């Protein structure tokens, strides 16, 4: 148990042996399932945890309560990494009432049969308040950040914003590494599609004073909140953080990889900003998506494979399109020994995205980079270096 404020205690648990979060995102630094106890005349618990850490969480909750009983379980988000232990905690404390949006209450039966939620739930709407005694809580609905039932909870008394998945990160609660990189990867891959919804709730939050952000994953944020806020604002508007180029390549025998490396060198020589070279076959796509959000320009370098894109490139483009990335300048290098098709297929995919500008020339390789290809590669480097 760690104090957040005199009335708010952190009772989350860390998970240090999970290989893939949501079955797809590597979490080499682990991840936390955050839960909070508001200690007042009426005790409220803010969110449960993943069933993987249920026993540990219940023991910590029991120890923190020290014989007392909680009045409320505030359910901000029904995704199983937070709701997984709801049945267990409600069975342990049968007098506990669930406080959630109507959509969240409707979802409870999807996950937990036979609990009788209609008799022990309180439905709240945007702007509703709940007094715990000393503490007043205000509920702020946050639909599609990133599920439709989500709400945030503002402790108006102590200035704590319980922000649900917003401002979370792929990290444990005690993480000492910098917040930005893993928070960016978390946001872009999980919440990234819903930038407009994030902007909507940020507008509501500008009217609410708070000095602490308590998310559902990663550390509690207390210092320099403007830094985190400004990054969320940029990510949710799809505005690049940094001038530079992501050179993302998919290669089979090294010919396309060599062209990508040469392009990256040319870009650095031209002062194109931060130049990141990523092998899409060897880097998990979540890292590439985060870099595409961070940087202002992209170079897509792909071999043709079975008359289509190489699977690693196809997968990357699928992910950035699914997350609604937009407003980037993109260069293309294609490769094919007898029928190069990658360039046309990349252009088609980009045409279905918003404000993605393909710069000339598209560089076409035949198996490998030849001396005759260098002028076109230099021209592409020139185009991608323009800010």
C-alpha positions as CSV (number, residue, x, y, z in Angstrom):
1,X,0.0,0.0,0.0
2,X,1.4,3.4,-1.0
3,X,-0.1,6.8,-0.2
4,X,-1.1,9.0,-3.1
5,X,-2.6,11.7,-0.9
6,X,-3.6,11.5,2.8
7,X,-7.0,10.0,1.7
8,X,-6.0,8.0,-1.4
9,X,-3.9,4.9,-1.3
10,X,-2.4,2.9,-4.2
11,X,-3.4,-0.8,-3.9
12,X,-2.4,-1.9,-7.4
13,X,-0.3,-4.9,-8.2
14,X,2.6,-5.5,-10.7
15,X,2.8,-8.3,-13.2
16,X,6.4,-9.0,-14.1
17,X,6.0,-12.3,-16.0
18,X,3.5,-11.5,-18.7
19,X,4.9,-12.0,-22.1
20,X,2.2,-10.3,-24.3
21,X,-0.3,-7.8,-23.1
22,X,-3.7,-8.3,-24.8
23,X,-2.1,-11.3,-26.5
24,X,0.0,-9.1,-28.8
25,X,2.1,-6.4,-27.2
26,X,5.5,-7.3,-25.7
27,X,5.9,-6.0,-22.2
28,X,9.6,-6.5,-21.4
29,X,9.4,-4.2,-18.4
30,X,6.2,-5.8,-17.0
31,X,3.0,-3.9,-16.4
32,X,0.8,-3.0,-13.5
33,X,-2.9,-3.3,-12.8
34,X,-3.6,-0.2,-10.8
35,X,-6.3,0.1,-8.1
36,X,-6.9,2.8,-5.5
37,X,-8.6,3.0,-2.1
38,X,-10.2,6.3,-1.0
39,X,-10.2,6.2,2.7
40,X,-13.2,8.2,4.0
41,X,-16.4,7.7,6.1
42,X,-17.6,5.6,3.1
43,X,-14.6,3.8,1.6
44,X,-14.4,3.5,-2.2
45,X,-12.2,1.2,-4.2
46,X,-11.4,2.5,-7.7
47,X,-11.2,-0.4,-10.1
48,X,-10.2,-4.0,-9.6
49,X,-7.3,-5.9,-11.3
50,X,-6.6,-8.7,-13.7
51,X,-7.6,-12.1,-12.5
52,X,-3.9,-13.1,-12.8
53,X,-3.2,-11.0,-9.7
54,X,-6.5,-11.4,-7.9
55,X,-5.3,-13.1,-4.7
56,X,-2.5,-10.7,-4.2
57,X,-4.8,-7.7,-4.7
58,X,-7.4,-9.0,-2.3
59,X,-4.8,-9.6,0.3
60,X,-3.5,-6.1,-0.1
61,X,-7.0,-4.6,0.0
62,X,-7.8,-6.6,3.2
63,X,-4.7,-5.5,4.9
64,X,-5.3,-1.8,3.9
65,X,-8.9,-2.0,5.2
66,X,-7.8,-3.4,8.5
67,X,-11.2,-4.9,9.4
68,X,-13.3,-2.2,7.8
69,X,-15.6,-2.7,4.8
70,X,-15.7,-0.8,1.6
71,X,-19.0,0.9,0.5
72,X,-18.3,1.3,-3.2
73,X,-16.4,-0.3,-6.1
74,X,-16.0,2.3,-8.8
75,X,-15.7,0.6,-12.2
76,X,-14.3,2.9,-14.7
77,X,-13.5,0.4,-17.4
78,X,-14.8,-3.2,-18.1
79,X,-11.8,-4.6,-19.9
80,X,-10.7,-7.8,-18.2
81,X,-7.3,-6.5,-17.1
82,X,-9.2,-4.3,-14.7
83,X,-12.6,-6.0,-14.2
84,X,-11.2,-9.6,-13.9
85,X,-11.5,-9.6,-10.1
86,X,-14.9,-8.0,-9.7
87,X,-16.7,-11.2,-8.9
88,X,-14.1,-12.1,-6.2
89,X,-14.2,-8.7,-4.5
90,X,-18.0,-8.4,-4.5
91,X,-18.3,-11.9,-3.0
92,X,-15.8,-11.0,-0.3
93,X,-17.6,-7.7,0.5
94,X,-21.3,-8.4,-0.2
95,X,-22.5,-5.0,0.9
96,X,-20.3,-3.3,-1.6
97,X,-22.1,-1.4,-4.4
98,X,-20.8,-0.9,-7.9
99,X,-20.7,2.6,-9.3
100,X,-20.4,2.8,-13.0
101,X,-21.9,4.2,-16.2
102,X,-25.1,2.5,-17.5
103,X,-23.1,0.9,-20.3
104,X,-20.6,-0.6,-17.9
105,X,-23.4,-2.0,-15.7
106,X,-24.9,-3.6,-18.8
107,X,-21.6,-5.2,-19.6
108,X,-21.2,-6.7,-16.2
109,X,-23.4,-9.7,-17.0
110,X,-21.3,-10.4,-20.1
111,X,-18.4,-11.2,-17.8
112,X,-20.1,-12.4,-14.6
113,X,-23.3,-14.4,-14.6
114,X,-25.7,-14.6,-11.6
115,X,-24.3,-11.7,-9.6
116,X,-27.5,-9.7,-9.4
117,X,-25.9,-6.4,-10.4
118,X,-29.2,-4.6,-10.8
119,X,-29.7,-4.7,-7.0
120,X,-26.2,-3.6,-6.1
121,X,-25.2,-1.0,-8.7
122,X,-25.5,2.8,-9.0
123,X,-25.5,4.2,-12.5
124,X,-23.8,7.6,-12.9
125,X,-23.8,10.1,-15.8
126,X,-21.4,12.7,-16.9
127,X,-21.0,15.3,-14.2
128,X,-22.7,13.3,-11.4
129,X,-21.1,13.5,-8.0
130,X,-20.8,11.1,-5.0
131,X,-19.9,12.2,-1.5
132,X,-17.8,9.8,0.6
133,X,-17.8,12.1,3.6
134,X,-14.7,14.3,3.4
135,X,-14.2,13.5,-0.3
136,X,-16.4,14.5,-3.3
137,X,-16.1,12.5,-6.5
138,X,-17.1,13.8,-9.8
139,X,-17.6,11.3,-12.7
140,X,-16.5,12.3,-16.2
141,X,-17.6,10.0,-19.0
142,X,-14.9,9.2,-21.6
143,X,-16.6,7.1,-24.2
144,X,-14.3,5.3,-26.7
145,X,-11.2,6.1,-24.6
146,X,-11.0,3.3,-25.6
147,X,-14.2,1.4,-24.9
148,X,-17.8,2.9,-24.9
149,X,-18.5,2.5,-21.2
150,X,-15.4,4.3,-19.9
151,X,-15.5,7.0,-17.3
152,X,-12.9,8.9,-15.3
153,X,-13.3,9.9,-11.7
154,X,-12.1,13.2,-10.2
155,X,-11.5,13.5,-6.5
156,X,-12.4,17.1,-6.2
157,X,-11.2,17.3,-2.6
158,X,-7.6,16.1,-3.0
159,X,-7.2,16.9,-6.8
160,X,-6.7,13.4,-8.0
161,X,-7.8,12.4,-11.5
162,X,-8.4,8.7,-11.8
163,X,-7.9,8.6,-15.6
164,X,-8.8,5.0,-16.5
165,X,-6.5,3.8,-19.3
166,X,-5.6,7.3,-20.3
167,X,-2.1,8.3,-19.3
168,X,-1.2,4.6,-18.8
169,X,2.0,3.0,-19.9
170,X,3.6,-0.4,-20.6
171,X,5.4,-0.3,-17.3
172,X,5.1,-1.4,-13.7
173,X,3.9,1.0,-11.0
174,X,7.4,1.5,-9.6
175,X,9.1,2.0,-13.1
176,X,12.2,4.1,-13.0
177,X,12.6,4.4,-16.7
178,X,11.3,7.4,-18.5
179,X,7.6,7.6,-19.1
180,X,7.4,8.8,-22.7
181,X,8.5,5.9,-24.8
182,X,6.4,3.1,-23.3
183,X,3.4,5.5,-22.7
184,X,3.6,6.5,-26.4
185,X,3.7,2.8,-27.5
186,X,0.7,2.1,-25.2
187,X,-1.3,5.1,-26.4
188,X,-0.6,4.7,-30.1
189,X,-1.3,0.9,-30.2
190,X,-4.3,0.7,-27.8
191,X,-6.0,4.1,-27.8
192,X,-4.5,5.6,-31.1
193,X,-7.6,5.0,-33.2
194,X,-9.7,7.2,-31.0
195,X,-8.0,10.5,-31.1
196,X,-11.2,12.5,-31.5
197,X,-12.6,10.9,-28.4
198,X,-9.5,11.7,-26.4
199,X,-9.7,15.3,-27.6
200,X,-13.3,15.4,-26.4
201,X,-12.6,14.3,-22.9
202,X,-9.5,16.5,-22.7
203,X,-11.7,19.5,-23.4
204,X,-13.9,18.5,-20.5
205,X,-10.9,18.0,-18.2
206,X,-9.5,21.5,-18.9
207,X,-12.3,22.8,-16.7
208,X,-11.4,20.5,-13.8
209,X,-8.4,21.3,-11.5
210,X,-6.2,18.4,-10.5
211,X,-2.6,17.9,-9.4
212,X,-2.3,14.1,-9.7
213,X,-3.1,11.7,-12.4
214,X,-3.8,8.1,-11.3
215,X,-4.0,5.9,-14.4
216,X,-4.8,2.1,-14.5
217,X,-1.3,1.1,-15.8
218,X,2.1,2.4,-14.8
219,X,3.2,5.1,-12.3
220,X,1.0,7.7,-10.6
221,X,1.9,11.0,-12.2
222,X,2.4,14.0,-9.9
223,X,5.2,16.2,-11.3
224,X,5.2,18.2,-14.6
225,X,1.7,17.2,-15.6
226,X,1.9,19.7,-18.5
227,X,4.5,17.4,-20.1
228,X,2.2,14.4,-20.1
229,X,-0.8,16.5,-21.1
230,X,1.0,18.0,-24.1
231,X,2.1,14.7,-25.4
232,X,-1.5,13.3,-25.1
233,X,-2.7,16.3,-26.9
234,X,-0.2,15.8,-29.8
235,X,-0.8,12.0,-30.0
236,X,-4.6,12.4,-30.1
237,X,-4.4,15.1,-32.8
238,X,-1.9,12.9,-34.8
239,X,0.7,15.8,-34.7
240,X,4.3,14.6,-34.8
241,X,6.4,15.2,-31.7
242,X,9.7,15.2,-33.5
243,X,11.0,16.3,-36.9
244,X,12.5,13.2,-38.5
245,X,12.0,10.1,-40.6
246,X,11.1,6.6,-39.8
247,X,12.8,4.3,-42.4
248,X,10.8,1.1,-42.1
249,X,11.9,-1.8,-44.3
250,X,10.8,-5.4,-45.1
251,X,13.6,-7.4,-46.8
252,X,14.2,-11.0,-47.7
253,X,17.8,-11.4,-48.9
254,X,19.1,-8.0,-47.9
255,X,18.8,-6.0,-51.1
256,X,15.9,-3.8,-49.8
257,X,17.6,-3.6,-46.4
258,X,20.8,-2.2,-48.0
259,X,18.7,0.5,-49.9
260,X,17.0,1.4,-46.6
261,X,20.3,1.8,-44.8
262,X,21.7,4.0,-47.6
263,X,18.6,6.1,-47.5
264,X,18.9,6.6,-43.8
265,X,22.6,7.6,-44.2
266,X,21.6,10.2,-46.8
267,X,18.9,11.6,-44.6
268,X,21.2,12.0,-41.7
269,X,23.8,13.7,-44.0
270,X,21.0,16.1,-45.1
271,X,20.0,17.0,-41.5
272,X,16.6,15.5,-41.9
273,X,16.1,15.3,-38.1
274,X,15.8,12.2,-36.0
275,X,16.3,9.2,-38.4
276,X,15.1,5.8,-37.1
277,X,15.9,2.7,-39.1
278,X,13.6,-0.3,-38.3
279,X,13.5,-3.8,-39.7
280,X,9.8,-4.7,-39.7
281,X,10.6,-8.4,-39.7
282,X,12.7,-8.2,-36.5
283,X,11.0,-5.4,-34.5
284,X,7.6,-5.9,-33.0
285,X,5.1,-3.8,-35.0
286,X,4.0,-1.9,-31.9
287,X,7.4,-0.2,-31.7
288,X,7.2,0.8,-35.4
289,X,3.6,2.2,-34.9
290,X,4.8,4.3,-32.0
291,X,7.7,5.7,-34.1
292,X,5.4,6.5,-37.0
293,X,3.3,8.6,-34.5
294,X,6.3,10.3,-33.1
295,X,8.1,11.3,-36.3
296,X,7.0,13.7,-39.1
297,X,7.9,11.6,-42.1
298,X,8.1,7.9,-43.1
299,X,10.0,5.9,-45.8
300,X,8.4,2.6,-46.6
301,X,10.8,0.1,-48.2
302,X,9.4,-3.2,-49.3
303,X,10.2,-6.2,-51.4
304,X,7.4,-7.6,-53.6
305,X,6.3,-11.1,-52.4
306,X,3.9,-13.4,-54.3
307,X,2.8,-10.4,-56.3
308,X,1.9,-8.5,-53.1
309,X,3.6,-6.8,-50.2
310,X,6.0,-8.6,-47.9
311,X,3.9,-9.7,-44.9
312,X,5.8,-7.6,-42.4
313,X,5.2,-4.4,-44.4
314,X,1.6,-5.3,-45.0
315,X,1.2,-5.8,-41.3
316,X,2.7,-2.5,-40.5
317,X,0.6,-0.5,-42.9
318,X,-2.5,-2.4,-41.6
319,X,-1.7,-1.2,-38.1
320,X,-1.0,2.5,-38.8
321,X,-4.2,2.6,-40.9
322,X,-6.2,0.9,-38.2
323,X,-4.9,3.5,-35.6
324,X,-5.9,6.4,-37.9
325,X,-2.4,7.8,-38.4
326,X,-2.6,10.7,-40.7
327,X,-0.9,13.8,-41.9
328,X,2.5,12.3,-42.8
329,X,4.8,12.7,-45.8
330,X,5.8,9.3,-47.1
331,X,8.5,8.1,-49.5
332,X,8.6,4.6,-51.1
333,X,11.3,2.2,-52.2
334,X,10.0,-1.0,-53.9
335,X,11.9,-4.1,-55.0
336,X,11.1,-6.9,-57.3
337,X,13.3,-9.2,-59.4
338,X,10.8,-9.4,-62.3
339,X,7.5,-7.6,-61.5
340,X,7.8,-5.0,-58.8
341,X,4.4,-4.3,-57.3
342,X,5.2,-3.0,-53.8
343,X,5.1,0.6,-54.7
344,X,1.6,0.6,-56.3
345,X,0.3,-1.5,-53.4
346,X,1.7,0.9,-50.8
347,X,0.3,3.9,-52.7
348,X,-3.1,2.3,-52.8
349,X,-3.1,1.6,-49.1
350,X,-2.0,5.2,-48.3
351,X,-4.7,6.6,-50.5
352,X,-7.2,5.1,-48.2
353,X,-5.7,6.9,-45.2
354,X,-6.2,10.6,-44.4
355,X,-3.7,13.3,-45.5
356,X,-0.9,10.9,-46.4
357,X,1.3,12.5,-49.0
358,X,3.5,10.3,-51.2
359,X,6.6,12.2,-52.3
360,X,8.4,11.6,-55.6
361,X,10.3,9.7,-56.8
362,X,9.3,6.2,-55.9
363,X,12.6,4.2,-56.1
364,X,12.3,0.9,-58.0
365,X,15.0,-1.7,-57.4
366,X,15.6,-4.9,-59.4
367,X,16.8,-7.4,-56.8
368,X,19.3,-5.1,-55.2
369,X,20.6,-1.5,-55.2
370,X,22.6,-0.7,-58.3
371,X,24.8,2.4,-59.0
372,X,22.2,3.5,-61.5
373,X,19.6,3.7,-58.7
374,X,21.6,6.2,-56.6
375,X,20.4,9.4,-58.3
376,X,16.7,8.4,-57.6
377,X,17.6,7.5,-54.0
378,X,19.4,10.8,-53.6
379,X,16.3,12.6,-55.0
380,X,14.0,10.7,-52.5
381,X,16.4,11.7,-49.7
382,X,16.1,15.3,-50.8
383,X,12.3,15.2,-50.8
384,X,12.1,13.5,-47.4
385,X,14.5,16.1,-45.9
386,X,12.3,19.0,-46.7
387,X,10.5,20.2,-43.6
